Amino acid sequence: MNFKAAIPAALSTILLLMLAGCRNAPPSTAMKSDSPALRAIKSWVAAGAGYYDGRFSGSLDYDNHAMPICGQLHLINAYRFTLAVQSADGRCAFVLRRNWAGTHFLLSPSGSYVALARAIGEGVSLAFRRPEGPWRAAIKGSEPIVAYKDANDNKFHWRLGFGSKHLLVTQLGVKTPSGCHYVVTYIDDAAEGPAGLSISGTSPRYLLQLRLTDRNQATAMAQIP
């Protein structure tokens, strides 16, 4: 089996392993109400995801084809952003704008990439969500975790860690009502936002990896108090 042919199988295995926690509720007695960890999580939830603006480079694996990409993400919040993506070989190029009314293309992808572009837009939106209703927190192993189900029945499962001064998000798993799974891994996460993201989705199946190359420092993500 060659490398390209192995990508779908490898992604499927990764998704099953990483999203196993999404199907299991976190322990209900793992975190004390007055613990520093829970206070930090409450601050993280309250802070929300603020502005995020920068150019990026990376790669996109789709349809047994790995392609270098570059682009720009200007994010006001998880529901309002503009994402531009272009592959070096020209196969995939689009600019989408997401707002409360859904996803709109400012530059439309070619026919075979429309579903992929919409799925990437959904993955980016999910990657910057925070709980907006009742959520549960626990310690699983040595890691804080947060579980949340939104009004659309998307099931979120965040893995968190602690830096020297800030709570860091390391990974997010999301299961949608349609059965689609997303896994987001945050690269070098910090108070001003992650330096990069790895997003994988199952419908259609893709793996997007991006790293910021030029961040607009005037529009950094909200810091945790």
N, CA and C atoms as a LAMMPS dump frame, in Angstrom:
ITEM: TIMESTEP
0
ITEM: NUMBER OF ATOMS
675
ITEM: BOX BOUNDS ff ff ff
-5.0000000000000000e+02 5.0000000000000000e+02
-5.0000000000000000e+02 5.0000000000000000e+02
-5.0000000000000000e+02 5.0000000000000000e+02
ITEM: ATOMS id mol type element x y z
1 1 1 N 0.859 -1.2 0
2 1 2 C 0 0 0
3 1 3 C 0.887 1.238 0
4 2 1 N 0.686 2.125 -0.962
5 2 2 C 1.514 3.325 -1.002
6 2 3 C 1.02 4.359 -0.014
7 3 1 N 1.807 5.443 0.112
8 3 2 C 1.515 6.454 1.137
9 3 3 C 0.156 7.103 0.914
10 4 1 N -0.123 7.495 -0.34
11 4 2 C -1.376 8.192 -0.6
12 4 3 C -2.573 7.298 -0.335
13 5 1 N -2.473 6.046 -0.69
14 5 2 C -3.572 5.119 -0.465
15 5 3 C -3.793 4.862 1.018
16 6 1 N -2.743 5.033 1.821
17 6 2 C -2.848 4.757 3.261
18 6 3 C -3.472 5.909 4.028
19 7 1 N -3.541 7.095 3.422
20 7 2 C -4.041 8.271 4.143
21 7 3 C -5.451 8.06 4.69
22 8 1 N -6.445 7.603 3.852
23 8 2 C -7.798 7.444 4.397
24 8 3 C -7.849 6.478 5.574
25 9 1 N -7.149 5.362 5.471
26 9 2 C -7.163 4.384 6.563
27 9 3 C -6.536 4.96 7.818
28 10 1 N -5.437 5.681 7.64
29 10 2 C -4.763 6.271 8.805
30 10 3 C -5.638 7.314 9.478
31 11 1 N -6.28 8.162 8.671
32 11 2 C -7.159 9.179 9.236
33 11 3 C -8.314 8.547 9.988
34 12 1 N -8.871 7.485 9.431
35 12 2 C -9.988 6.811 10.089
36 12 3 C -9.575 6.273 11.451
37 13 1 N -8.389 5.674 11.518
38 13 2 C -7.894 5.141 12.788
39 13 3 C -7.67 6.244 13.801
40 14 1 N -7.07 7.352 13.347
41 14 2 C -6.811 8.49 14.238
42 14 3 C -8.109 9.044 14.791
43 15 1 N -9.097 9.215 13.908
44 15 2 C -10.374 9.768 14.335
45 15 3 C -11.048 8.869 15.363
46 16 1 N -11.028 7.556 15.147
47 16 2 C -11.665 6.646 16.088
48 16 3 C -11.003 6.705 17.457
49 17 1 N -9.684 6.775 17.475
50 17 2 C -8.965 6.802 18.744
51 17 3 C -9.153 8.124 19.471
52 18 1 N -9.046 9.233 18.696
53 18 2 C -9.065 10.551 19.327
54 18 3 C -10.466 10.966 19.744
55 19 1 N -11.483 10.426 19.093
56 19 2 C -12.843 10.827 19.399
57 19 3 C -13.551 9.851 20.328
58 20 1 N -12.834 8.875 20.807
59 20 2 C -13.464 7.909 21.699
60 20 3 C -14.059 8.613 22.91
61 21 1 N -13.336 9.646 23.412
62 21 2 C -13.83 10.386 24.569
63 21 3 C -15.098 11.145 24.291
64 22 1 N -15.387 11.484 23.003
65 22 2 C -16.597 12.213 22.663
66 22 3 C -17.844 11.392 22.969
67 23 1 N -17.75 10.087 22.94
68 23 2 C -18.908 9.242 23.125
69 23 3 C -19.104 8.861 24.589
70 24 1 N -18.167 9.264 25.466
71 24 2 C -18.253 8.915 26.872
72 24 3 C -18.311 10.184 27.705
73 25 1 N -19.289 10.283 28.571
74 25 2 C -19.404 11.457 29.432
75 25 3 C -18.236 11.499 30.4
76 26 1 N -17.707 12.692 30.699
77 26 2 C -16.599 12.785 31.643
78 26 3 C -17.047 12.427 33.053
79 27 1 N -16.123 12.011 33.911
80 27 2 C -16.498 11.684 35.295
81 27 3 C -17.184 12.86 35.959
82 28 1 N -18.244 12.601 36.695
83 28 2 C -19.052 13.691 37.25
84 28 3 C -18.542 14.188 38.586
85 29 1 N -17.628 13.472 39.228
86 29 2 C -17.166 13.872 40.553
87 29 3 C -15.672 14.189 40.562
88 30 1 N -15.107 14.463 39.382
89 30 2 C -13.659 14.561 39.284
90 30 3 C -13.1 15.913 39.692
91 31 1 N -13.921 16.958 39.72
92 31 2 C -13.38 18.291 39.947
93 31 3 C -14.157 19.003 41.05
94 32 1 N -13.462 19.505 42.053
95 32 2 C -14.107 20.201 43.158
96 32 3 C -14.548 21.592 42.717
97 33 1 N -15.631 22.067 43.307
98 33 2 C -16.211 23.341 42.886
99 33 3 C -15.301 24.528 43.17
100 34 1 N -14.404 24.381 44.148
101 34 2 C -13.519 25.503 44.495
102 34 3 C -12.089 25.294 43.997
103 35 1 N -11.885 24.34 43.085
104 35 2 C -10.532 24.036 42.628
105 35 3 C -10.008 25.117 41.688
106 36 1 N -8.693 25.39 41.719
107 36 2 C -8.103 26.351 40.779
108 36 3 C -8.339 25.963 39.325
109 37 1 N -8.35 24.653 39.037
110 37 2 C -8.569 24.202 37.663
111 37 3 C -9.953 24.607 37.172
112 38 1 N -10.967 24.439 38.01
113 38 2 C -12.32 24.792 37.595
114 38 3 C -12.469 26.297 37.445
115 39 1 N -11.819 27.057 38.321
116 39 2 C -11.859 28.518 38.181
117 39 3 C -11.221 28.945 36.862
118 40 1 N -10.113 28.307 36.5
119 40 2 C -9.445 28.639 35.239
120 40 3 C -10.327 28.283 34.043
121 41 1 N -11.016 27.144 34.126
122 41 2 C -11.898 26.741 33.029
123 41 3 C -13.056 27.724 32.892
124 42 1 N -13.618 28.161 33.994
125 42 2 C -14.706 29.139 33.939
126 42 3 C -14.235 30.433 33.282
127 43 1 N -13.012 30.851 33.582
128 43 2 C -12.456 32.051 32.955
129 43 3 C -12.241 31.839 31.463
130 44 1 N -11.789 30.639 31.089
131 44 2 C -11.586 30.306 29.676
132 44 3 C -12.907 30.354 28.911
133 45 1 N -13.957 29.79 29.501
134 45 2 C -15.274 29.808 28.857
135 45 3 C -15.777 31.237 28.727
136 46 1 N -15.639 32.024 29.799
137 46 2 C -16.152 33.393 29.793
138 46 3 C -15.396 34.286 28.818
139 47 1 N -14.1 34.031 28.638
140 47 2 C -13.294 34.881 27.765
141 47 3 C -13.714 34.756 26.313
142 48 1 N -14.121 33.575 25.905
143 48 2 C -14.508 33.367 24.511
144 48 3 C -13.319 33.5 23.572
145 49 1 N -13.578 33.233 22.303
146 49 2 C -12.539 33.38 21.278
147 49 3 C -12.719 34.728 20.608
148 50 1 N -11.729 35.584 20.72
149 50 2 C -11.805 36.916 20.13
150 50 3 C -11.241 36.929 18.727
151 51 1 N -10.723 38.08 18.314
152 51 2 C -10.204 38.244 16.953
153 51 3 C -8.982 37.355 16.698
154 52 1 N -8.863 36.923 15.464
155 52 2 C -7.743 36.075 15.044
156 52 3 C -7.491 36.399 13.588
157 53 1 N -6.326 36.919 13.303
158 53 2 C -6.083 37.43 11.955
159 53 3 C -4.647 37.125 11.558
160 54 1 N -4.462 36.404 10.473
161 54 2 C -3.103 36.146 10.028
162 54 3 C -3.051 35.304 8.776
163 55 1 N -1.905 35.361 8.11
164 55 2 C -1.644 34.49 6.966
165 55 3 C -1.091 33.165 7.47
166 56 1 N -1.303 32.123 6.678
167 56 2 C -0.835 30.808 7.081
168 56 3 C -0.336 30.036 5.869
169 57 1 N 0.439 29.004 6.146
170 57 2 C 0.84 28.016 5.143
171 57 3 C 0.596 26.648 5.753
172 58 1 N 0.573 25.627 4.924
173 58 2 C 0.337 24.294 5.462
174 58 3 C 0.094 23.289 4.364
175 59 1 N -0.767 22.322 4.65
176 59 2 C -1.037 21.259 3.683
177 59 3 C -2.485 20.818 3.812
178 60 1 N -2.98 20.23 2.736
179 60 2 C -4.334 19.71 2.699
180 60 3 C -4.296 18.326 2.06
181 61 1 N -4.76 17.317 2.791
182 61 2 C -4.881 15.957 2.263
183 61 3 C -6.349 15.705 1.944
184 62 1 N -6.618 15.397 0.678
185 62 2 C -7.996 15.171 0.242
186 62 3 C -7.996 14.324 -1.013
187 63 1 N -8.893 13.358 -1.071
188 63 2 C -9.049 12.523 -2.256
189 63 3 C -7.721 11.872 -2.651
190 64 1 N -7 11.345 -1.647
191 64 2 C -5.72 10.669 -1.871
192 64 3 C -4.668 11.581 -2.508
193 65 1 N -4.785 12.867 -2.255
194 65 2 C -3.835 13.822 -2.822
195 65 3 C -3.44 14.818 -1.737
196 66 1 N -2.142 14.92 -1.459
197 66 2 C -1.623 15.883 -0.493
198 66 3 C -1.086 17.09 -1.243
199 67 1 N -1.562 18.28 -0.879
200 67 2 C -1.16 19.484 -1.595
201 67 3 C -0.742 20.579 -0.622
202 68 1 N 0.362 21.286 -0.895
203 68 2 C 0.713 22.456 -0.09
204 68 3 C -0.328 23.543 -0.309
205 69 1 N -0.624 24.299 0.752
206 69 2 C -1.581 25.388 0.641
207 69 3 C -1.04 26.63 1.342
208 70 1 N -1.669 27.761 1.038
209 70 2 C -1.426 28.997 1.769
210 70 3 C -2.743 29.755 1.806
211 71 1 N -2.828 30.768 2.639
212 71 2 C -4.069 31.517 2.705
213 71 3 C -4.084 32.489 3.855
214 72 1 N -5.278 32.921 4.21
215 72 2 C -5.444 33.89 5.288
216 72 3 C -6.758 33.629 6.003
217 73 1 N -6.734 33.787 7.334
218 73 2 C -7.924 33.655 8.155
219 73 3 C -8.128 34.941 8.939
220 74 1 N -9.27 35.56 8.733
221 74 2 C -9.657 36.739 9.52
222 74 3 C -10.92 36.373 10.274
223 75 1 N -10.776 36.176 11.574
224 75 2 C -11.859 35.663 12.393
225 75 3 C -12.273 36.689 13.437
226 76 1 N -13.554 37.065 13.413
227 76 2 C -14.115 37.95 14.433
228 76 3 C -14.625 37.122 15.602
229 77 1 N -15.321 36.051 15.285
230 77 2 C -15.671 35.03 16.272
231 77 3 C -15.934 33.739 15.513
232 78 1 N -16.338 32.697 16.219
233 78 2 C -16.49 31.392 15.583
234 78 3 C -17.573 31.366 14.508
235 79 1 N -18.444 32.367 14.511
236 79 2 C -19.538 32.411 13.54
237 79 3 C -19.346 33.488 12.477
238 80 1 N -18.321 34.278 12.599
239 80 2 C -18.073 35.358 11.648
240 80 3 C -16.589 35.381 11.281
241 81 1 N -16.277 34.919 10.098
242 81 2 C -14.881 34.93 9.657
243 81 3 C -14.819 34.845 8.142
244 82 1 N -13.649 35.196 7.617
245 82 2 C -13.35 35.04 6.206
246 82 3 C -12.114 34.164 6.09
247 83 1 N -12.196 33.145 5.254
248 83 2 C -11.106 32.195 5.07
249 83 3 C -10.768 32.101 3.589
250 84 1 N -9.498 32.335 3.264
251 84 2 C -9.004 32.19 1.887
252 84 3 C -8 31.056 1.86
253 85 1 N -8.172 30.139 0.918
254 85 2 C -7.274 28.979 0.772
255 85 3 C -6.903 28.822 -0.695
256 86 1 N -5.621 28.568 -0.935
257 86 2 C -5.171 28.301 -2.303
258 86 3 C -4.074 27.251 -2.258
259 87 1 N -4.203 26.244 -3.109
260 87 2 C -3.167 25.22 -3.192
261 87 3 C -2.12 25.621 -4.208
262 88 1 N -0.9 25.147 -4.004
263 88 2 C 0.202 25.533 -4.881
264 88 3 C -0.016 25.046 -6.308
265 89 1 N -0.725 23.919 -6.462
266 89 2 C -0.943 23.383 -7.811
267 89 3 C -2.214 23.92 -8.463
268 90 1 N -2.937 24.799 -7.758
269 90 2 C -4.122 25.404 -8.334
270 90 3 C -5.368 24.547 -8.308
271 91 1 N -5.267 23.34 -7.778
272 91 2 C -6.436 22.465 -7.767
273 91 3 C -7.548 23.016 -6.881
274 92 1 N -7.144 23.564 -5.754
275 92 2 C -8.13 24.002 -4.762
276 92 3 C -7.895 25.472 -4.442
277 93 1 N -8.884 26.307 -4.704
278 93 2 C -8.797 27.728 -4.382
279 93 3 C -10.202 28.232 -4.086
280 94 1 N -10.361 28.882 -2.942
281 94 2 C -11.668 29.452 -2.609
282 94 3 C -11.5 30.523 -1.535
283 95 1 N -12.477 31.394 -1.467
284 95 2 C -12.592 32.37 -0.389
285 95 3 C -14.022 32.273 0.119
286 96 1 N -14.178 31.931 1.388
287 96 2 C -15.526 31.828 1.944
288 96 3 C -15.686 32.8 3.099
289 97 1 N -16.9 33.257 3.254
290 97 2 C -17.257 34.118 4.388
291 97 3 C -18.353 33.417 5.173
292 98 1 N -18.142 33.329 6.442
293 98 2 C -19.124 32.688 7.316
294 98 3 C -19.748 33.732 8.218
295 99 1 N -21.084 33.723 8.323
296 99 2 C -21.777 34.592 9.261
297 99 3 C -22.993 33.849 9.793
298 100 1 N -23.869 34.562 10.493
299 100 2 C -25.005 33.896 11.127
300 100 3 C -25.942 33.268 10.106
301 101 1 N -25.875 33.712 8.859
302 101 2 C -26.752 33.166 7.811
303 101 3 C -26.147 31.947 7.125
304 102 1 N -24.925 31.569 7.498
305 102 2 C -24.301 30.404 6.91
306 102 3 C -23.008 30.727 6.184
307 103 1 N -22.661 29.884 5.231
308 103 2 C -21.407 30.014 4.485
309 103 3 C -21.692 30.572 3.1
310 104 1 N -20.89 31.569 2.697
311 104 2 C -21.039 32.205 1.397
312 104 3 C -19.675 32.243 0.722
313 105 1 N -19.631 31.979 -0.557
314 105 2 C -18.374 31.999 -1.288
315 105 3 C -18.162 33.353 -1.956
316 106 1 N -17.031 33.988 -1.647
317 106 2 C -16.62 35.201 -2.352
318 106 3 C -15.841 34.818 -3.602
319 107 1 N -15.121 33.709 -3.52
320 107 2 C -14.492 33.074 -4.68
321 107 3 C -14.86 31.602 -4.606
322 108 1 N -15.627 31.125 -5.579
323 108 2 C -16.147 29.762 -5.51
324 108 3 C -15.095 28.743 -5.934
325 109 1 N -15.021 27.615 -5.238
326 109 2 C -14.118 26.531 -5.649
327 109 3 C -14.674 25.826 -6.878
328 110 1 N -13.836 25.044 -7.532
329 110 2 C -14.317 24.227 -8.646
330 110 3 C -15.325 23.216 -8.122
331 111 1 N -16.164 22.688 -9.021
332 111 2 C -17.281 21.841 -8.619
333 111 3 C -16.927 20.716 -7.675
334 112 1 N -15.818 20.053 -7.9
335 112 2 C -15.454 18.904 -7.085
336 112 3 C -14.973 19.294 -5.69
337 113 1 N -14.72 20.576 -5.457
338 113 2 C -14.199 21.015 -4.163
339 113 3 C -15.214 21.812 -3.344
340 114 1 N -16.451 21.957 -3.829
341 114 2 C -17.439 22.745 -3.099
342 114 3 C -17.735 22.117 -1.742
343 115 1 N -17.999 20.803 -1.724
344 115 2 C -18.311 20.134 -0.455
345 115 3 C -17.128 20.203 0.502
346 116 1 N -15.91 20.062 -0.027
347 116 2 C -14.717 20.155 0.812
348 116 3 C -14.595 21.537 1.423
349 117 1 N -14.775 22.583 0.617
350 117 2 C -14.644 23.955 1.118
351 117 3 C -15.662 24.229 2.222
352 118 1 N -16.891 23.754 2.044
353 118 2 C -17.906 23.944 3.082
354 118 3 C -17.528 23.191 4.365
355 119 1 N -16.991 21.983 4.212
356 119 2 C -16.59 21.196 5.379
357 119 3 C -15.425 21.864 6.108
358 120 1 N -14.492 22.446 5.364
359 120 2 C -13.382 23.16 5.998
360 120 3 C -13.896 24.384 6.748
361 121 1 N -14.836 25.103 6.142
362 121 2 C -15.435 26.241 6.84
363 121 3 C -16.107 25.819 8.131
364 122 1 N -16.802 24.678 8.101
365 122 2 C -17.439 24.162 9.312
366 122 3 C -16.391 23.763 10.337
367 123 1 N -15.306 23.136 9.895
368 123 2 C -14.242 22.736 10.813
369 123 3 C -13.595 23.929 11.498
370 124 1 N -13.342 24.993 10.739
371 124 2 C -12.751 26.204 11.328
372 124 3 C -13.717 26.814 12.342
373 125 1 N -15.005 26.858 11.999
374 125 2 C -15.993 27.4 12.935
375 125 3 C -16.015 26.601 14.234
376 126 1 N -16.031 25.289 14.14
377 126 2 C -16.05 24.448 15.336
378 126 3 C -14.774 24.615 16.161
379 127 1 N -13.634 24.815 15.483
380 127 2 C -12.339 24.898 16.173
381 127 3 C -12.266 26.071 17.134
382 128 1 N -13.052 27.132 16.874
383 128 2 C -12.981 28.327 17.716
384 128 3 C -14.2 28.493 18.615
385 129 1 N -15.011 27.458 18.74
386 129 2 C -16.169 27.537 19.634
387 129 3 C -15.736 27.434 21.088
388 130 1 N -16.564 27.964 21.937
389 130 2 C -16.494 27.748 23.384
390 130 3 C -17.901 27.393 23.85
391 131 1 N -18.061 26.756 24.989
392 131 2 C -19.411 26.444 25.474
393 131 3 C -20.262 27.704 25.601
394 132 1 N -21.514 27.605 25.154
395 132 2 C -22.451 28.728 25.228
396 132 3 C -23.696 28.355 26.023
397 133 1 N -23.597 27.295 26.77
398 133 2 C -24.69 26.812 27.603
399 133 3 C -24.109 25.897 28.666
400 134 1 N -24.943 25.091 29.314
401 134 2 C -24.437 24.194 30.373
402 134 3 C -23.342 23.261 29.859
403 135 1 N -22.26 23.151 30.627
404 135 2 C -21.136 22.299 30.268
405 135 3 C -20.671 21.56 31.508
406 136 1 N -19.866 20.523 31.299
407 136 2 C -19.335 19.722 32.398
408 136 3 C -17.817 19.697 32.314
409 137 1 N -17.188 19.755 33.455
410 137 2 C -15.727 19.714 33.508
411 137 3 C -15.293 18.595 34.442
412 138 1 N -14.158 18.004 34.143
413 138 2 C -13.627 16.922 34.967
414 138 3 C -12.139 16.794 34.712
415 139 1 N -11.492 16.032 35.551
416 139 2 C -10.101 15.652 35.327
417 139 3 C -10.1 14.2 34.879
418 140 1 N -9.572 13.946 33.699
419 140 2 C -9.482 12.582 33.191
420 140 3 C -8.008 12.249 33.056
421 141 1 N -7.534 11.307 33.861
422 141 2 C -6.097 11.105 33.955
423 141 3 C -5.512 12.318 34.657
424 142 1 N -4.642 13.036 33.997
425 142 2 C -4.08 14.259 34.555
426 142 3 C -4.536 15.488 33.784
427 143 1 N -5.491 15.308 32.832
428 143 2 C -5.904 16.398 31.956
429 143 3 C -7.298 16.896 32.299
430 144 1 N -7.468 18.23 32.367
431 144 2 C -8.831 18.764 32.474
432 144 3 C -9.56 18.547 31.148
433 145 1 N -10.83 18.192 31.221
434 145 2 C -11.642 18.048 30.023
435 145 3 C -12.962 18.793 30.23
436 146 1 N -13.533 19.26 29.137
437 146 2 C -14.827 19.946 29.171
438 146 3 C -15.716 19.31 28.113
439 147 1 N -16.945 18.965 28.484
440 147 2 C -17.914 18.387 27.563
441 147 3 C -19.114 19.312 27.452
442 148 1 N -19.644 19.427 26.231
443 148 2 C -20.73 20.374 25.975
444 148 3 C -21.516 19.914 24.753
445 149 1 N -22.835 20.065 24.775
446 149 2 C -23.679 19.803 23.618
447 149 3 C -24.447 21.063 23.292
448 150 1 N -24.314 21.539 22.041
449 150 2 C -24.949 22.802 21.688
450 150 3 C -26.399 22.591 21.246
451 151 1 N -27.044 23.69 20.856
452 151 2 C -28.454 23.649 20.489
453 151 3 C -28.707 22.824 19.229
454 152 1 N -27.672 22.601 18.429
455 152 2 C -27.796 21.804 17.209
456 152 3 C -27.387 20.346 17.419
457 153 1 N -27.196 19.952 18.685
458 153 2 C -26.824 18.588 19.06
459 153 3 C -25.414 18.199 18.624
460 154 1 N -24.549 19.189 18.358
461 154 2 C -23.131 18.898 18.173
462 154 3 C -22.525 18.612 19.543
463 155 1 N -21.77 17.523 19.659
464 155 2 C -21.175 17.136 20.941
465 155 3 C -19.687 17.492 20.935
466 156 1 N -19.289 18.372 21.85
467 156 2 C -17.923 18.869 21.94
468 156 3 C -17.212 18.222 23.128
469 157 1 N -15.914 17.972 22.935
470 157 2 C -15.099 17.385 24
471 157 3 C -13.709 18.011 23.896
472 158 1 N -13.422 18.973 24.795
473 158 2 C -12.129 19.66 24.791
474 158 3 C -11.161 18.983 25.765
475 159 1 N -9.913 18.861 25.348
476 159 2 C -8.826 18.504 26.259
477 159 3 C -8.033 19.774 26.528
478 160 1 N -7.724 20.013 27.786
479 160 2 C -7.057 21.248 28.182
480 160 3 C -5.758 20.937 28.901
481 161 1 N -4.903 21.935 28.962
482 161 2 C -3.652 21.826 29.7
483 161 3 C -3.337 23.17 30.325
484 162 1 N -2.338 23.208 31.165
485 162 2 C -1.969 24.437 31.843
486 162 3 C -0.57 24.854 31.439
487 163 1 N -0.445 26.093 30.923
488 163 2 C 0.853 26.67 30.655
489 163 3 C 1.358 27.373 31.905
490 164 1 N 2.371 28.187 31.759
491 164 2 C 2.93 28.884 32.92
492 164 3 C 1.956 29.915 33.495
493 165 1 N 1.123 30.513 32.615
494 165 2 C 0.196 31.55 33.071
495 165 3 C -1.224 31.356 32.554
496 166 1 N -1.401 30.519 31.566
497 166 2 C -2.691 30.451 30.9
498 166 3 C -3.154 29.006 30.732
499 167 1 N -4.468 28.856 30.695
500 167 2 C -5.06 27.584 30.339
501 167 3 C -4.937 27.402 28.831
502 168 1 N -4.486 26.234 28.409
503 168 2 C -4.252 25.979 26.995
504 168 3 C -5.194 24.899 26.494
505 169 1 N -5.72 25.079 25.295
506 169 2 C -6.53 24.05 24.663
507 169 3 C -5.602 23.195 23.808
508 170 1 N -5.602 21.906 24.021
509 170 2 C -4.716 21.03 23.259
510 170 3 C -5.451 20.293 22.148
511 171 1 N -6.726 19.924 22.394
512 171 2 C -7.432 19.137 21.391
513 171 3 C -8.939 19.278 21.576
514 172 1 N -9.653 19.202 20.464
515 172 2 C -11.114 19.246 20.48
516 172 3 C -11.641 18.143 19.574
517 173 1 N -12.597 17.381 20.071
518 173 2 C -13.316 16.416 19.256
519 173 3 C -14.766 16.823 19.169
520 174 1 N -15.358 16.746 17.979
521 174 2 C -16.763 17.107 17.787
522 174 3 C -17.45 15.998 17.002
523 175 1 N -18.605 15.593 17.491
524 175 2 C -19.452 14.644 16.762
525 175 3 C -20.752 15.354 16.425
526 176 1 N -21.108 15.387 15.144
527 176 2 C -22.315 16.065 14.701
528 176 3 C -23.489 15.088 14.657
529 177 1 N -24.721 15.593 14.641
530 177 2 C -25.882 14.698 14.582
531 177 3 C -25.894 13.813 13.34
532 178 1 N -25.286 14.283 12.252
533 178 2 C -25.25 13.495 11.018
534 178 3 C -24.235 12.362 11.076
535 179 1 N -23.429 12.325 12.148
536 179 2 C -22.417 11.284 12.283
537 179 3 C -21.039 11.704 11.825
538 180 1 N -20.905 12.934 11.347
539 180 2 C -19.592 13.436 10.95
540 180 3 C -18.75 13.731 12.189
541 181 1 N -17.475 13.39 12.136
542 181 2 C -16.545 13.641 13.228
543 181 3 C -15.497 14.672 12.796
544 182 1 N -15.184 15.563 13.708
545 182 2 C -14.077 16.502 13.505
546 182 3 C -13.101 16.352 14.664
547 183 1 N -11.826 16.42 14.367
548 183 2 C -10.789 16.466 15.397
549 183 3 C -9.903 17.667 15.116
550 184 1 N -9.729 18.495 16.129
551 184 2 C -8.889 19.692 16.009
552 184 3 C -7.749 19.582 17.013
553 185 1 N -6.53 19.703 16.553
554 185 2 C -5.357 19.746 17.422
555 185 3 C -4.759 21.145 17.319
556 186 1 N -4.499 21.749 18.464
557 186 2 C -4.004 23.123 18.502
558 186 3 C -2.487 23.109 18.676
559 187 1 N -1.79 23.843 17.835
560 187 2 C -0.332 23.851 17.812
561 187 3 C 0.185 25.072 18.558
562 188 1 N 1.002 24.833 19.585
563 188 2 C 1.611 25.931 20.348
564 188 3 C 0.565 26.929 20.802
565 189 1 N -0.496 26.446 21.434
566 189 2 C -1.568 27.317 21.883
567 189 3 C -1.05 28.255 22.967
568 190 1 N -1.525 29.492 22.942
569 190 2 C -1.104 30.501 23.907
570 190 3 C -2.264 31.459 24.127
571 191 1 N -2.067 32.458 24.984
572 191 2 C -3.135 33.397 25.302
573 191 3 C -3.632 34.129 24.062
574 192 1 N -2.735 34.403 23.112
575 192 2 C -3.14 35.139 21.91
576 192 3 C -3.68 34.229 20.821
577 193 1 N -3.843 32.951 21.14
578 193 2 C -4.395 32.019 20.162
579 193 3 C -3.345 31.056 19.671
580 194 1 N -3.78 29.952 19.064
581 194 2 C -2.824 28.947 18.599
582 194 3 C -1.988 29.44 17.43
583 195 1 N -0.755 28.96 17.352
584 195 2 C 0.107 29.292 16.21
585 195 3 C -0.266 28.482 14.991
586 196 1 N -1.039 27.417 15.192
587 196 2 C -1.455 26.587 14.069
588 196 3 C -2.56 25.65 14.485
589 197 1 N -3.187 25.042 13.485
590 197 2 C -4.278 24.112 13.71
591 197 3 C -4.116 22.9 12.803
592 198 1 N -4.553 21.769 13.284
593 198 2 C -4.718 20.58 12.453
594 198 3 C -6.181 20.181 12.579
595 199 1 N -6.917 20.182 11.464
596 199 2 C -8.344 19.888 11.477
597 199 3 C -8.609 18.704 10.542
598 200 1 N -9.268 17.701 11.048
599 200 2 C -9.663 16.573 10.202
600 200 3 C -11.166 16.392 10.291
601 201 1 N -11.766 16.029 9.168
602 201 2 C -13.191 15.779 9.118
603 201 3 C -13.467 14.504 8.353
604 202 1 N -14.663 13.946 8.56
605 202 2 C -14.974 12.649 7.947
606 202 3 C -15.991 12.722 6.816
607 203 1 N -16.622 13.868 6.591
608 203 2 C -17.647 13.929 5.539
609 203 3 C -17.65 15.31 4.879
610 204 1 N -16.852 15.464 3.808
611 204 2 C -15.925 14.501 3.208
612 204 3 C -14.674 14.35 4.077
613 205 1 N -13.896 13.318 3.815
614 205 2 C -12.71 13.047 4.602
615 205 3 C -11.554 13.931 4.141
616 206 1 N -10.997 14.687 5.086
617 206 2 C -9.864 15.557 4.757
618 206 3 C -9.016 15.783 5.993
619 207 1 N -7.818 16.247 5.772
620 207 2 C -6.923 16.655 6.853
621 207 3 C -6.281 17.965 6.439
622 208 1 N -6.573 19.02 7.188
623 208 2 C -6.042 20.357 6.926
624 208 3 C -5.062 20.72 8.026
625 209 1 N -3.858 21.097 7.65
626 209 2 C -2.854 21.55 8.619
627 209 3 C -2.399 22.943 8.219
628 210 1 N -2.442 23.855 9.148
629 210 2 C -2.012 25.221 8.844
630 210 3 C -1.236 25.799 10.025
631 211 1 N -0.303 26.657 9.681
632 211 2 C 0.5 27.355 10.697
633 211 3 C 0.627 28.812 10.301
634 212 1 N 0.418 29.674 11.278
635 212 2 C 0.503 31.104 11.003
636 212 3 C 1.915 31.492 10.596
637 213 1 N 2.013 32.31 9.547
638 213 2 C 3.302 32.846 9.124
639 213 3 C 3.397 34.338 9.368
640 214 1 N 2.239 34.983 9.554
641 214 2 C 2.22 36.43 9.763
642 214 3 C 0.947 36.786 10.514
643 215 1 N 1.061 37.069 11.797
644 215 2 C -0.112 37.39 12.614
645 215 3 C -0.248 38.884 12.771
646 216 1 N -1.483 39.366 12.663
647 216 2 C -1.79 40.765 12.956
648 216 3 C -1.896 40.911 14.469
649 217 1 N -0.887 41.499 15.07
650 217 2 C -0.836 41.573 16.526
651 217 3 C -1.935 42.451 17.119
652 218 1 N -2.514 43.332 16.303
653 218 2 C -3.556 44.211 16.794
654 218 3 C -4.881 43.484 17.01
655 219 1 N -4.991 42.288 16.454
656 219 2 C -6.245 41.554 16.566
657 219 3 C -5.961 40.157 17.109
658 220 1 N -5.493 40.099 18.34
659 220 2 C -5.183 38.817 18.987
660 220 3 C -6.416 38.283 19.697
661 221 1 N -6.404 36.988 19.988
662 221 2 C -7.516 36.383 20.694
663 221 3 C -7.571 36.89 22.126
664 222 1 N -8.78 36.823 22.709
665 222 2 C -8.988 37.322 24.075
666 222 3 C -8.15 36.516 25.059
667 223 1 N -7.516 37.221 25.97
668 223 2 C -6.731 36.556 26.992
669 223 3 C -7.627 36.11 28.14
670 224 1 N -7.193 35.102 28.851
671 224 2 C -7.914 34.636 30.011
672 224 3 C -7.548 35.527 31.205
673 225 1 N -8.536 36.079 31.891
674 225 2 C -8.226 36.957 33.036
675 225 3 C -7.412 36.236 34.098
